[in-house]
């Protein structure tokens, strides 16, 4: 039997205490916890999340002490699935994480009681719904109407969509001031086409760059729209010719993406 004055304890650190090395800061425990002793085993409490957040290591060494004697030690890896914010990063790790489509959250597989089509638990990122845009940017004159997804301009390819769940789509352009413009997106043969946009801006500047994203929902009105992951960062550049050049020469030298001509009458 144990001496009643004896005590078991656990400590978590960065280095082994069973191998003789020169003393350094890594030998100092990061966290020490009491234990619960049962007849045939002992339980240790792991460090709280706020303690783990302050160290730049995923793996720690757990030491079991009896008074001042190290009985055993073992490597322990701590991970937080919720730190992965996209399906591909959630799948592309060695931990037991799954992606929940309806909540757009990465969670521990053991916490998912229901296993259905809303849970992506395959370790391959190929199972993640995404989209890819055929180019990185386009240029549109201020006030002109344009459609994204038309084959002659921008192709938006949908990859591994879960059609039974991901049913409704909208295309979002975000202006520099944070305001958004939204149109309906429609799927046809794994391609998405956005309804027409027409954008005006008031500032007297040559160009505004708008970020683009696609959002989806499982129902049309009452459900929350979730961001669809992208393979390509796509930008829509809205421009005003009159603020891009102040002379005929500088107007002619503008890159071909700007469809500008010099008007001698208006000097613009």
Secondary structure per residue as TSV (DSSP state, phi and psi in degrees):
chain	resnum	aa	ss	phi	psi
A	1	X	-	360.0	155.9
A	2	X	-	-75.1	145.7
A	3	X	-	-64.3	127.8
A	4	X	T	-60.0	-20.5
A	5	X	T	-86.0	-8.0
A	6	X	-	-80.6	158.7
A	7	X	-	-145.4	132.8
A	8	X	E	-91.1	146.4
A	9	X	E	-153.2	161.1
A	10	X	E	-121.3	143.5
A	11	X	E	-134.3	150.5
A	12	X	E	-116.9	128.8
A	13	X	E	-145.6	-172.3
A	14	X	S	-103.1	-11.7
A	15	X	S	-136.1	159.5
A	16	X	-	-71.7	143.2
A	17	X	S	-105.3	-2.5
A	18	X	S	-94.4	-12.1
A	19	X	S	-107.1	128.2
A	20	X	-	-74.6	120.6
A	21	X	-	-139.7	168.1
A	22	X	-	-66.0	140.4
A	23	X	-	-66.2	135.1
A	24	X	-	-147.9	179.8
A	25	X	G	-63.7	-25.5
A	26	X	G	-67.5	-17.7
A	27	X	G	-74.5	-18.2
A	28	X	S	-73.2	134.4
A	29	X	-	-66.8	141.7
A	30	X	S	-84.1	-33.5
A	31	X	E	-153.6	137.4
A	32	X	E	-121.4	132.6
A	33	X	E	-130.7	152.2
A	34	X	E	-73.7	170.1
A	35	X	E	-124.0	160.1
A	36	X	E	-109.2	119.0
A	37	X	E	-99.6	123.5
A	38	X	-	-106.6	-177.4
A	39	X	S	-63.3	-42.4
A	40	X	S	-117.7	-0.4
A	41	X	-	-156.8	171.1
A	42	X	E	-129.5	140.0
A	43	X	E	-108.8	136.6
A	44	X	E	-114.3	146.7
A	45	X	-	-89.0	132.3
A	46	X	-	-76.9	161.0
A	47	X	-	-61.0	145.6
A	48	X	-	-68.0	157.2
A	49	X	H	-54.5	-37.9
A	50	X	H	-66.1	-28.6
A	51	X	H	-74.1	-44.0
A	52	X	H	-62.9	-32.1
A	53	X	T	-68.2	-17.9
A	54	X	T	-91.6	-3.1
A	55	X	S	-116.0	149.2
A	56	X	S	-98.1	45.7
A	57	X	-	-138.6	138.3
A	58	X	S	-85.5	-30.5
A	59	X	E	-110.0	136.9
A	60	X	E	-125.9	164.3
A	61	X	E	-105.7	122.7
A	62	X	E	-89.2	125.1
A	63	X	E	-111.6	131.2
A	64	X	E	-103.5	121.2
A	65	X	E	-106.7	145.9
A	66	X	E	-119.4	105.8
A	67	X	T	57.4	-118.2
A	68	X	T	-102.9	10.1
A	69	X	E	-99.5	130.2
A	70	X	E	-81.6	114.7
A	71	X	E	-81.8	-42.1
A	72	X	E	-162.8	167.5
A	73	X	E	-149.0	156.5
A	74	X	E	-154.0	141.0
A	75	X	E	-71.4	134.3
A	76	X	E	-128.8	129.3
A	77	X	E	-105.2	129.5
A	78	X	-	-108.3	137.0
A	79	X	-	-143.6	156.9
A	80	X	-	-129.9	100.9
A	81	X	G	-58.7	-32.8
A	82	X	G	-66.5	-12.0
A	83	X	G	-75.6	-13.1
A	84	X	-	-91.8	119.4
A	85	X	-	-99.2	-4.8
A	86	X	S	-130.1	161.5
A	87	X	H	-62.1	-42.0
A	88	X	H	-66.9	-40.0
A	89	X	H	-70.9	-31.3
A	90	X	H	-65.3	-39.1
A	91	X	H	-81.7	-28.3
A	92	X	S	-91.2	52.8
A	93	X	S	-147.1	170.6
A	94	X	S	-91.9	7.3
A	95	X	S	-95.4	171.9
A	96	X	-	-90.2	63.3
A	97	X	E	-105.6	150.8
A	98	X	E	-132.8	154.7
A	99	X	E	-106.0	127.0
A	100	X	E	-98.9	113.6
A	101	X	T	-62.0	-43.2
A	102	X	T	-70.8	-27.6
A	103	X	T	-103.8	-6.9
A	104	X	T	50.4	50.0
A	105	X	E	-137.9	146.4
A	106	X	E	-95.6	125.0
A	107	X	E	-132.3	163.8
A	108	X	E	-68.9	136.0
A	109	X	G	-58.5	-32.9
A	110	X	G	-68.2	-18.3
A	111	X	G	-87.0	-11.3
A	112	X	-	-90.8	98.9
A	113	X	-	-71.8	-43.8
A	114	X	-	-90.1	129.8
A	115	X	-	-109.0	104.2
A	116	X	S	-143.5	-169.3
A	117	X	T	-69.7	-11.6
A	118	X	T	-82.2	-10.5
A	119	X	E	-106.8	122.8
A	120	X	E	-102.5	106.7
A	121	X	-	-115.8	-1.4
A	122	X	-	-65.6	137.8
A	123	X	S	-76.4	1.3
A	124	X	-	-95.3	132.5
A	125	X	G	-69.0	-13.2
A	126	X	G	-63.6	-16.6
A	127	X	G	-85.3	-5.6
A	128	X	S	-82.0	129.3
A	129	X	-	-67.0	131.2
A	130	X	E	-150.5	176.1
A	131	X	E	-138.9	158.2
A	132	X	E	-134.0	133.9
A	133	X	E	-103.2	140.7
A	134	X	S	-72.3	-12.7
A	135	X	S	-145.6	167.5
A	136	X	S	-88.8	-26.1
A	137	X	E	-161.0	157.1
A	138	X	E	-134.5	163.6
A	139	X	E	-122.7	126.5
A	140	X	E	-129.4	132.3
A	141	X	E	-69.2	142.1
A	142	X	T	-53.1	126.9
A	143	X	T	92.2	-12.8
A	144	X	-	-78.1	143.0
A	145	X	E	-82.2	146.1
A	146	X	E	-153.3	152.4
A	147	X	-	-118.8	130.3
A	148	X	T	-95.5	131.6
A	149	X	T	112.3	-8.9
A	150	X	-	-69.7	139.9
A	151	X	T	-63.1	-30.1
A	152	X	T	-79.7	-5.3
A	153	X	T	-124.3	-76.9
A	154	X	-	-127.1	125.8
A	155	X	-	-101.3	127.2
A	156	X	E	-113.5	105.6
A	157	X	E	-94.1	132.0
A	158	X	E	-97.3	134.5
A	159	X	E	-122.0	127.7
A	160	X	S	54.3	39.0
A	161	X	-	-68.5	142.0
A	162	X	-	-94.0	89.7
A	163	X	T	-65.1	-25.9
A	164	X	T	-71.4	-19.4
A	165	X	T	-113.8	-47.9
A	166	X	-	-87.7	92.7
A	167	X	-	-110.7	-30.1
A	168	X	E	-122.1	141.6
A	169	X	E	-136.7	150.2
A	170	X	E	-141.1	147.4
A	171	X	E	-101.4	131.5
A	172	X	E	-120.6	128.7
A	173	X	E	-115.1	129.8
A	174	X	E	-109.8	122.3
A	175	X	-	-77.9	169.2
A	176	X	T	-63.4	-26.9
A	177	X	T	-85.8	3.2
A	178	X	S	94.6	-13.2
A	179	X	-	-72.4	153.2
A	180	X	E	-120.2	153.1
A	181	X	E	-123.7	130.4
A	182	X	E	-126.4	139.4
A	183	X	E	-132.4	165.8
A	184	X	E	-78.5	139.8
A	185	X	E	-108.3	141.3
A	186	X	E	-126.3	140.1
A	187	X	E	-98.9	134.2
A	188	X	E	-146.7	116.9
A	189	X	T	54.2	48.7
A	190	X	T	63.2	18.6
A	191	X	E	-119.7	144.4
A	192	X	E	-109.9	135.6
A	193	X	E	-121.8	127.6
A	194	X	E	-90.5	139.4
A	195	X	-	-59.9	163.6
A	196	X	-	-60.9	138.1
A	197	X	E	-104.4	150.7
A	198	X	E	-144.8	116.6
A	199	X	-	-122.1	129.6
A	200	X	-	-118.6	147.3
A	201	X	-	-135.2	150.2
A	202	X	-	-88.5	-23.2
A	203	X	S	-67.7	145.9
A	204	X	S	-87.2	63.4
A	205	X	S	-128.9	158.6
A	206	X	S	-70.6	-32.4
A	207	X	E	-154.3	144.9
A	208	X	E	-124.7	135.4
A	209	X	E	-103.9	126.5
A	210	X	E	-111.1	132.1
A	211	X	E	-82.3	150.4
A	212	X	E	-120.1	141.2
A	213	X	E	-151.6	159.9
A	214	X	E	-113.2	135.4
A	215	X	E	-119.2	152.5
A	216	X	E	-134.3	161.4
A	217	X	E	-148.5	156.2
A	218	X	S	-87.1	-15.1
A	219	X	S	-139.8	163.8
A	220	X	S	-78.6	-40.5
A	221	X	S	-114.7	-48.5
A	222	X	S	-91.1	-10.2
A	223	X	S	-89.1	154.1
A	224	X	-	-80.4	134.6
A	225	X	-	-80.5	138.3
A	226	X	E	-114.2	149.8
A	227	X	E	-75.2	130.9
A	228	X	-	-86.5	131.1
A	229	X	E	-66.4	145.5
A	230	X	E	-119.6	151.3
A	231	X	S	-95.0	-15.9
A	232	X	S	-133.5	129.0
A	233	X	-	-80.3	117.0
A	234	X	-	-115.7	135.4
A	235	X	E	-124.8	138.2
A	236	X	E	-107.0	119.5
A	237	X	E	-101.0	115.1
A	238	X	E	-98.2	130.1
A	239	X	E	-132.6	158.5
A	240	X	-	-122.1	115.7
A	241	X	G	-58.0	-38.5
A	242	X	G	-63.9	-20.6
A	243	X	G	-104.9	1.4
A	244	X	T	-91.3	-24.2
A	245	X	-	-148.3	145.9
A	246	X	S	-118.4	11.8
A	247	X	S	-151.7	162.9
A	248	X	H	-60.7	-42.8
A	249	X	H	-62.5	-45.9
A	250	X	H	-69.3	-28.9
A	251	X	H	-67.7	-43.5
A	252	X	H	-65.0	-31.3
A	253	X	T	-83.0	-3.5
A	254	X	S	-61.4	147.5
A	255	X	-	-62.0	155.9
A	256	X	T	-62.5	-19.7
A	257	X	T	-63.3	-26.8
A	258	X	S	-91.1	117.3
A	259	X	-	-89.8	75.3
A	260	X	-	-116.7	144.6
A	261	X	-	-130.1	154.6
A	262	X	-	-91.4	129.3
A	263	X	-	-104.2	108.7
A	264	X	T	-65.7	-31.8
A	265	X	T	-64.5	-46.6
A	266	X	T	-90.4	-6.9
A	267	X	T	55.5	43.1
A	268	X	-	-153.7	360.0
